[in-house]
Amino acid sequence: MNKQKNRIIIWPQYFDKNLSHSEGRKVSLECAINEPTVNDISRALKRLQIPNIIHNEKAYPGKWYEKSGCILAESDQNKLQLLKEIGLKLKEIK
């Protein structure tokens, strides 16, 4: 049986070391980096062999005035597992 892949929206704010959890960071500080970009996250996803699409024109709802972009990824993991894996890969890359 073929398992359905989850479509997960990923914002750079999830990995920003300078933000608090209430400001949008979703990963622990051990998995966070300074000023992540959609390109950094896409590079990490490619290294994890996870298909993804960048949407540069999107703005994070908490900062609607700032077009930081987002990424749509397809994974069979849940969102928090995937975010932790991406965060660890970002630390390795940067």
LOKE-825874 format. One line per 8 residues: their letters; for each residue x, y, z of N, C-alpha, C. Coordinates in nm, 3 decimals, padded with zeros to 5 digits. Example, Ala and Ser with C-alpha at 12.3 -4.5 7.8 and 13.67 -1.06 7.14 Angstrom:
as	01.319 -00.569 00.780 01.230 -00.450 00.780 01.320 -00.330 00.780; 01.285 -00.225 00.708 01.367 -00.106 00.714 01.290 00.003 00.787
// end
This chain:
mnkqknri	00.083 -00.117 00.000 00.000 00.000 00.000 00.088 00.125 00.000; 00.053 00.223 -00.083 00.131 00.345 -00.097 00.087 00.448 00.006; 00.179 00.493 00.090 00.146 00.591 00.194 00.139 00.731 00.135; 00.036 00.806 00.175 00.016 00.943 00.130 00.125 01.034 00.187; 00.182 01.118 00.101 00.282 01.215 00.146 00.211 01.340 00.199; 00.267 01.399 00.302 00.212 01.522 00.358 00.270 01.642 00.284; 00.187 01.738 00.253 00.235 01.865 00.197 00.253 01.960 00.314; 00.375 02.008 00.331 00.408 02.088 00.447 00.461 02.224 00.403
iiwpqyfd	00.403 02.330 00.458 00.452 02.465 00.430 00.558 02.499 00.535; 00.672 02.547 00.486 00.785 02.578 00.574 00.825 02.724 00.554; 00.829 02.798 00.663 00.868 02.939 00.660 01.008 02.953 00.719; 01.091 03.045 00.667 01.225 03.066 00.725 01.221 03.103 00.872; 01.114 03.171 00.915 01.103 03.213 01.055 01.107 03.094 01.150; 01.068 02.976 01.105 01.069 02.857 01.191 01.210 02.825 01.242; 01.314 02.870 01.167 01.452 02.833 01.200 01.537 02.951 01.244; 01.475 03.069 01.263 01.551 03.190 01.295 01.585 03.197 01.443
knlshseg	01.714 03.188 01.471 01.767 03.190 01.607 01.731 03.318 01.682; 01.710 03.428 01.609 01.682 03.558 01.670 01.536 03.577 01.710; 01.450 03.481 01.676 01.308 03.491 01.710 01.275 03.400 01.828; 01.177 03.441 01.906 01.129 03.355 02.015 01.022 03.262 01.957; 00.977 03.168 02.038 00.870 03.079 01.992 00.744 03.158 01.960; 00.713 03.260 02.042 00.591 03.339 02.016 00.604 03.425 01.890; 00.727 03.451 01.845 00.748 03.529 01.723 00.752 03.440 01.598; 00.749 03.308 01.617 00.740 03.219 01.502 00.842 03.108 01.492
rkvsleca	00.946 03.108 01.579 01.044 02.999 01.572 00.978 02.870 01.620; 00.995 02.762 01.546 00.932 02.635 01.582 01.032 02.530 01.631; 01.160 02.549 01.599 01.260 02.451 01.640 01.335 02.501 01.763; 01.404 02.411 01.831 01.483 02.452 01.947 01.603 02.535 01.899; 01.665 02.605 01.992 01.781 02.688 01.956 01.896 02.603 01.900; 01.903 02.476 01.939 02.009 02.387 01.887 01.991 02.362 01.737; 01.870 02.375 01.687 01.840 02.351 01.546 01.819 02.481 01.468; 01.839 02.596 01.534 01.812 02.725 01.470 01.942 02.790 01.422
ineptvnd	01.929 02.878 01.321 02.044 02.950 01.266 02.008 03.098 01.254; 02.108 03.181 01.225 02.086 03.323 01.204 02.032 03.349 01.065; 01.923 03.422 01.057 01.863 03.471 00.933 01.858 03.367 00.820; 01.784 03.259 00.838 01.771 03.158 00.732 01.691 03.213 00.614; 01.720 03.165 00.495 01.646 03.206 00.375 01.576 03.085 00.315; 01.483 03.110 00.224 01.416 02.998 00.157 01.518 02.916 00.078; 01.621 02.982 00.023 01.724 02.909 -00.051 01.804 02.816 00.039; 01.836 02.861 00.161 01.906 02.775 00.258 01.821 02.651 00.289
isralkrl	01.693 02.673 00.312 01.602 02.563 00.347 01.586 02.468 00.230; 01.574 02.523 00.109 01.561 02.439 -00.010 01.686 02.353 -00.029; 01.803 02.411 -00.004 01.929 02.336 -00.016 01.932 02.222 00.086; 01.887 02.249 00.208 01.882 02.144 00.311 01.785 02.033 00.270; 01.669 02.071 00.217 01.570 01.972 00.173 01.625 01.887 00.058; 01.698 01.949 -00.034 01.758 01.873 -00.144 01.857 01.771 -00.092; 01.936 01.810 00.007 02.033 01.716 00.067 01.963 01.603 00.140; 01.841 01.631 00.190 01.761 01.527 00.256 01.678 01.449 00.154
qipniihn	01.691 01.485 00.027 01.619 01.422 -00.085 01.467 01.433 -00.067; 01.424 01.553 -00.029 01.281 01.581 -00.012 01.241 01.683 -00.118; 01.145 01.648 -00.204 01.102 01.741 -00.308 01.041 01.868 -00.248; 01.073 01.982 -00.310 01.022 02.109 -00.257 01.010 02.214 -00.366; 00.923 02.311 -00.341 00.901 02.423 -00.433 00.910 02.552 -00.352; 00.988 02.649 -00.403 01.002 02.779 -00.336 00.893 02.873 -00.387; 00.831 02.945 -00.296 00.734 03.051 -00.329 00.790 03.181 -00.271; 00.868 03.255 -00.352 00.935 03.377 -00.304 00.841 03.490 -00.270
ekaypgkw	00.724 03.495 -00.332 00.635 03.610 -00.317 00.549 03.604 -00.192; 00.557 03.499 -00.114 00.472 03.482 00.005 00.530 03.554 00.126; 00.439 03.598 00.214 00.480 03.664 00.338 00.429 03.583 00.458; 00.515 03.567 00.557 00.478 03.497 00.680 00.364 03.572 00.747; 00.256 03.503 00.785 00.139 03.571 00.842 00.171 03.666 00.958; 00.267 03.630 01.043 00.303 03.716 01.155 00.378 03.841 01.113; 00.436 03.839 00.994 00.507 03.955 00.939 00.458 03.976 00.796; 00.331 04.005 00.781 00.266 04.015 00.651 00.328 04.120 00.561
yeksgcil	00.399 04.215 00.617 00.460 04.325 00.541 00.597 04.289 00.484; 00.647 04.170 00.516 00.781 04.128 00.477 00.773 04.000 00.393; 00.806 04.009 00.265 00.796 03.892 00.177 00.922 03.806 00.189; 00.920 03.716 00.286 01.035 03.629 00.311 01.030 03.502 00.226; 00.911 03.472 00.170 00.894 03.350 00.093 00.866 03.231 00.183; 00.822 03.122 00.121 00.801 02.998 00.194 00.833 02.882 00.100; 00.833 02.763 00.155 00.864 02.643 00.078 00.753 02.542 00.101; 00.712 02.478 -00.007 00.617 02.368 00.003 00.696 02.240 -00.018
aesdqnkl	00.695 02.153 00.082 00.769 02.028 00.076 00.672 01.910 00.087; 00.713 01.797 00.030 00.634 01.674 00.041 00.715 01.571 00.117; 00.659 01.525 00.228 00.730 01.429 00.311 00.631 01.334 00.378; 00.679 01.216 00.413 00.592 01.123 00.485 00.608 01.141 00.637; 00.693 01.234 00.679 00.710 01.264 00.820 00.606 01.367 00.862; 00.586 01.380 00.994 00.499 01.490 01.038 00.582 01.618 01.038; 00.514 01.731 01.052 00.580 01.861 01.037 00.694 01.882 01.137; 00.671 01.851 01.264 00.775 01.876 01.364 00.899 01.790 01.344
qllkeigl	00.879 01.664 01.304 00.993 01.577 01.274 01.074 01.635 01.159; 01.003 01.677 01.054 01.069 01.732 00.936 01.143 01.861 00.971; 01.082 01.949 01.049 01.147 02.075 01.086 01.276 02.051 01.164; 01.274 01.954 01.254 01.395 01.923 01.331 01.506 01.872 01.238; 01.470 01.785 01.145 01.568 01.731 01.050 01.626 01.842 00.962; 01.541 01.933 00.916 01.587 02.045 00.834 01.679 02.134 00.917; 01.640 02.163 01.041 01.722 02.246 01.128 01.861 02.190 01.149; 01.870 02.061 01.172 02.001 01.996 01.189 02.083 02.005 01.062
klkeik	02.019 01.989 00.947 02.088 01.997 00.818 02.135 02.141 00.792; 02.053 02.239 00.830 02.091 02.381 00.813 02.216 02.412 00.896; 02.222 02.361 01.019 02.340 02.383 01.105 02.464 02.325 01.039; 02.448 02.210 00.975 02.559 02.142 00.907 02.606 02.226 00.786; 02.513 02.282 00.712 02.544 02.358 00.590 02.608 02.492 00.622; 02.553 02.564 00.720 02.599 02.703 00.749 02.720 02.707 00.838
// end
